[in-house]
Amino acid sequence: MGVRRWEATVSRYRLHVNGRRRVVDVPGDTPLLWALREELGLTGPKYGCGVGACGACVSLIDGAAGRPCVTTVAATEDARITTIEGLRDHPVQQAWLELDVAQCGYCQPGQIMTVVALLARIPDPDDAQIDEALRDNVCRCGTYPRIRAAVRRAAELIR
């Protein structure tokens, strides 16, 4: 008995990424993360867990913090997607640098994107709101106190 090979149907999807229209030809169930990284060369969103639990891949999808590792390309067609590469000298990035948050840096793009979404919703979050927003963004280096301070600093810079 022979092995049956299954090939996914490739379709063309129009994505709006970092302010530009982009087209990818992939199966619709392709995780957005792979389209961003492999098809569009945007390596800021990191692959961490692949199940939406670690936050390394967080990007903005229509302004909300989304998890591209568990979001399909088909589900995001024509959505406005912003990756860390789409931020240019954003106050959150400035705060991260001022307070020397990064150690290994792997989780930082996802954390920064989560905080951008948080501050768009809640301009002056308290510690509980910061912790809640970042609860699914894992930092193995344990820079959580500096992260919280950087969120407060970013809120100041935005005001």
C-alpha positions in Angstrom: 0.0 0.0 0.0 1.5 3.3 -1.1 1.8 6.5 1.0 -0.8 9.1 0.1 0.7 12.6 -0.1 -1.6 15.5 0.8 -0.8 18.9 -0.6 -2.5 21.9 0.7 -4.1 24.3 -1.7 -2.1 27.5 -2.0 -4.1 30.7 -2.3 -3.2 34.3 -2.7 -3.8 36.5 0.4 -3.7 40.2 0.6 -2.2 41.4 3.9 -1.8 45.0 5.1 1.5 44.8 7.1 3.3 47.8 8.6 1.4 50.2 6.4 2.1 48.4 3.2 -0.1 46.1 1.1 1.6 42.7 0.8 0.6 39.5 -1.0 1.5 36.0 0.1 0.8 32.8 -1.7 0.3 30.2 1.0 -2.3 27.7 2.2 -5.0 29.5 4.2 -4.3 27.6 7.4 -0.7 28.8 7.4 0.1 30.5 10.7 0.5 34.2 10.2 3.8 34.0 12.0 5.3 31.9 9.2 3.9 34.1 6.5 5.5 37.2 8.3 8.8 35.5 8.9 9.3 33.2 5.9 7.3 35.0 3.1 7.8 38.6 4.1 11.1 38.5 5.9 9.8 40.1 9.1 11.8 38.3 11.8 10.9 40.6 14.7 8.0 38.4 15.8 9.7 35.4 17.3 8.7 31.7 17.4 8.5 30.7 21.0 6.0 28.1 21.9 3.8 27.8 18.8 0.6 27.6 20.9 0.0 31.2 21.8 1.2 30.9 25.4 4.6 32.7 25.6 4.0 36.0 23.8 7.2 36.0 21.7 5.3 36.5 18.5 2.8 39.2 19.5 2.0 41.6 16.8 -0.9 44.0 16.5 -3.8 42.8 14.5 -6.2 45.6 13.9 -4.7 47.4 16.8 -5.1 44.6 19.3 -2.2 42.3 20.6 -2.6 39.2 18.6 -0.7 35.9 18.5 0.4 35.1 14.9 1.6 31.6 15.8 -2.0 30.6 16.3 -3.7 33.0 13.9 -4.1 31.9 10.3 -3.3 33.9 7.3 -6.8 33.5 6.0 -8.2 35.0 9.2 -6.1 38.1 8.8 -6.6 38.9 5.1 -7.1 42.7 4.8 -6.5 43.2 8.6 -4.0 45.8 9.6 -1.0 44.0 11.0 1.9 45.8 12.7 5.0 44.0 13.7 7.9 45.4 15.7 9.5 46.4 12.4 6.5 48.7 11.8 7.2 50.8 14.9 9.6 53.7 14.3 11.1 55.3 17.4 7.9 54.5 19.4 7.9 55.8 23.0 7.6 52.2 24.2 10.8 51.3 22.5 12.5 54.4 23.9 11.4 53.5 27.4 12.8 50.0 26.9 16.1 51.4 26.0 16.2 54.1 28.7 15.5 51.6 31.4 17.8 48.9 30.0 15.0 46.3 30.0 16.5 43.8 27.5 18.9 41.1 28.5 18.7 38.3 25.9 16.1 40.3 24.0 14.2 37.3 22.5 10.9 38.2 24.2 11.2 41.9 23.8 9.4 42.4 20.5 6.3 40.6 21.8 6.4 42.5 25.0 6.7 45.9 23.3 3.8 45.1 21.0 1.7 44.0 23.9 2.5 47.3 25.7 1.7 49.4 22.6 -1.7 47.8 22.5 -2.2 48.2 26.3 -1.3 51.9 26.2 -3.6 52.5 23.3 -6.5 51.2 25.5 -5.3 52.4 28.9 -3.1 55.4 28.7 -2.0 55.3 32.4 -2.2 51.7 33.6 -1.6 50.7 37.2 0.7 47.8 38.1 -2.2 45.3 38.2 -3.3 46.4 34.6 0.3 46.1 33.4 0.7 42.7 35.0 -2.6 41.5 33.5 -1.7 42.7 30.0 1.7 41.0 30.2 0.7 37.9 32.0 1.2 35.7 28.9 4.5 37.3 27.8 7.2 35.1 29.3 10.6 36.6 30.0 13.1 33.9 30.9 15.6 36.5 32.0 13.2 37.7 34.7 13.3 41.5 33.9 9.8 42.0 35.1 10.5 44.9 37.5 12.2 46.8 34.7 9.5 45.9 32.2 6.8 47.4 34.6 9.0 50.5 35.1 9.4 50.8 31.3 5.6 50.6 30.8 5.2 53.5 33.3 7.9 55.5 31.5 6.4 54.9 28.1 3.0 56.2 29.4 4.8 59.3 30.6 6.5 59.8 27.2 3.2 59.4 25.3 1.5 62.0 27.6 
